[in-house]
Amino acid sequence: MKTEDMLVRPNPDDTRLYQTVSGIDHTGSEVPADIINERPLTIFLNGREIVTAMTIGDYPDYLALGYLLNQNMLRADDEIKAVDYDEEIETVVVRTTRQTDYEEKLKKKIQTSGCAMGTVFGDVMEKFETVSLPTDERFRTSWLYGLQKAINTMPSLYLKTGAIHGCVLCEEDRPLIYMEDVGRHNAMDKIAGYMFRHGLSTKGKSLYTTGRLTSEMVIKTVQMGIPVLLSRSGFTAWGVELARKAGLTLIGRAKGKRFIALAGTERIVFDADPSQAADEPGHLSRKGSRDDE
């Protein structure tokens, strides 16, 4: 698949999302530096304020929908009457035909390990406990190698500025939707919102993230019904525990021909010879990759 055939791909030329400032380097010479913008976005559901997220500001409608879905505040069968974004006051309001009241739920906020201060609500595990991921789907190592090459060399804000994360919805060895944000949880929510808005099936899909495989990322992936989660970065213990409990295939530290799978290994089909897969060239190493670990 060519990048122009993707449903959503990064636009590193969108100057609304970053700015260039002047600084000095290790030699004392003046140098320009591209730095990512971040701004608040307050999400409302039917007139009730839910949360304020720090975001780069693109796709506010998908971010709001995906966030509400992954917090169990929207249901898969909800009818959306409108999604209204006001750039001036930095708010997005999601309106549904179903009346909603989450006053008690809003009292149970938990700060997560996600960058840009991720927030989940105390009973978010309710849906997690009931999801059954498909057991008949397989994930080929040849797809993993193909995805790494396609994603790591694709023009993106991640490569341009660093200080940002990306999440990619994939089908076999093809990236379909590539979202970026200051927090990997925001990027994941944008994908969830896009899939909900456009009725995109989870069948045959996997998710790739540039960030750590934390409990929050595992929970979101499982609630989205996607059976495979990949990362070039490492794991947290609770993330691994939850992945094993849910039967999620969890593959991390994926760089070049190397990777490690700590959950759901029965889905993996070893159809590629690792000795034939090239190590990741140094000039393709993504900014901040060492820090991600």
C-alpha positions, -999 to 999 in steps of 0.1 A, spaced: 0 0 0 13 34 -9 11 61 17 -13 81 -4 -37 51 -3 -39 53 35 -71 64 52 -52 89 74 -15 96 73 7 122 91 11 156 76 45 169 88 40 200 67 9 212 87 25 243 104 -5 246 128 9 216 146 45 228 153 67 259 153 103 266 146 123 283 172 160 293 175 184 278 200 221 268 203 236 234 199 265 217 217 290 238 199 273 271 208 262 276 172 227 290 166 204 264 151 166 262 143 145 236 161 110 223 152 89 219 183 55 205 186 25 227 197 2 214 224 -31 230 234 -60 221 257 -92 205 243 -122 202 266 -146 174 258 -183 176 266 -209 149 263 -244 162 260 -236 194 278 -216 178 306 -179 186 308 -159 153 309 -122 161 307 -96 185 293 -69 168 273 -36 183 261 -34 176 224 -17 188 192 -51 199 180 -58 178 148 -88 156 145 -106 169 177 -138 151 166 -122 117 164 -103 123 197 -135 132 215 -154 102 201 -126 78 208 -120 90 243 -157 87 252 -158 52 237 -127 40 255 -141 54 288 -174 35 283 -193 67 281 -204 60 245 -217 27 234 -211 11 200 -248 14 192 -251 51 202 -265 74 176 -245 106 173 -266 136 166 -236 160 163 -200 166 171 -194 203 174 -159 217 176 -152 253 185 -116 262 178 -118 296 195 -127 282 229 -110 249 224 -140 227 231 -157 198 213 -193 187 222 -206 152 214 -243 150 213 -262 116 214 -299 107 211 -295 86 243 -296 106 275 -264 102 295 -255 110 331 -221 101 344 -220 122 375 -208 93 397 -184 80 371 -167 114 369 -158 112 406 -136 82 400 -107 97 380 -74 79 379 -42 95 365 -24 71 343 12 67 332 4 80 298 23 111 286 3 144 286 -15 132 318 -38 104 306 -70 100 326 -92 70 330 -123 65 352 -125 40 380 -149 16 364 -133 14 330 -125 -22 336 -162 -31 334 -161 -35 297 -126 -50 297 -138 -79 317 -165 -88 292 -146 -85 259 -137 -117 240 -110 -112 214 -110 -135 184 -89 -166 189 -88 -177 152 -68 -147 138 -31 -150 132 -3 -125 130 27 -132 107 62 -121 115 66 -111 78 38 -86 84 57 -72 114 89 -66 94 69 -50 66 50 -27 90 82 -16 108 98 -5 75 67 13 63 60 31 95 95 40 105 103 56 72 70 74 66 72 112 68 57 122 102 57 148 129 74 121 151 104 121 128 103 159 122 100 171 158 103 142 183 84 148 216 53 131 201 39 96 198 22 78 170 -4 50 168 -11 31 136 -41 9 127 -28 -19 105 -42 -47 83 -17 -75 77 15 -56 66 -3 -24 56 -7 7 77 -43 21 73 -46 50 98 -17 68 114 -25 92 142 0 113 162 -3 133 195 17 143 225 2 113 243 0 79 228 -34 74 245 -47 104 225 -34 89 193 -51 56 201 -84 74 209 -83 92 175 -81 58 158 -110 45 179 -130 76 170 -123 73 133 -133 36 133 -165 43 151 -174 73 129 -168 53 97 -180 19 108 -145 3 102 -143 -34 112 -117 -47 136 -114 -80 117 -78 -87 106 -65 -55 123 -36 -48 146 -23 -17 164 12 -3 164 24 23 189 57 41 192 53 42 230 54 19 260 30 -10 263 12 2 295 -20 -10 311 -39 19 296 -28 10 260 -37 -27 266 -71 -17 280 -79 5 251 -68 -21 225 -89 -48 241 -120 -26 244 -116 -17 207 -117 -55 200 -83 -56 183 -63 -88 191 -27 -76 184 -8 -47 199 28 -39 188 55 -15 199 91 -6 192 93 2 230 90 -19 261 64 -32 286 50 -25 320 42 -54 343 5 -46 346 2 -42 309 16 -77 304 -7 -91 331 -38 -76 316 -28 -87 281 -24 -123 293 -57 -121 311 -75 -108 280 -57 -130 254 -42 -101 237 -11 -107 216 15 -83 229 47 -77 210 73 -52 221 109 -40 216 103 -45 178 133 -31 160 148 -45 128 146 -83 130 143 -84 168 111 -84 189 98 -101 221 62 -113 226 50 -116 262 13 -125 257 -9 -141 231 20 -159 214 -3 -186 200 -14 -161 173 21 -156 159 31 -174 127 69 -174 121 69 -172 84 99 -150 79 136 -158 84 150 -133 109 184 -136 94 170 -122 62 154 -92 79 177 -62 81 186 -45 114 172 -10 117 197 14 101 210 41 124 198 69 101 162 56 104 162 55 142 132 75 153 138 105 175 134 97 212 134 59 206 161 54 232 140 75 257 109 54 249 125 24 265 
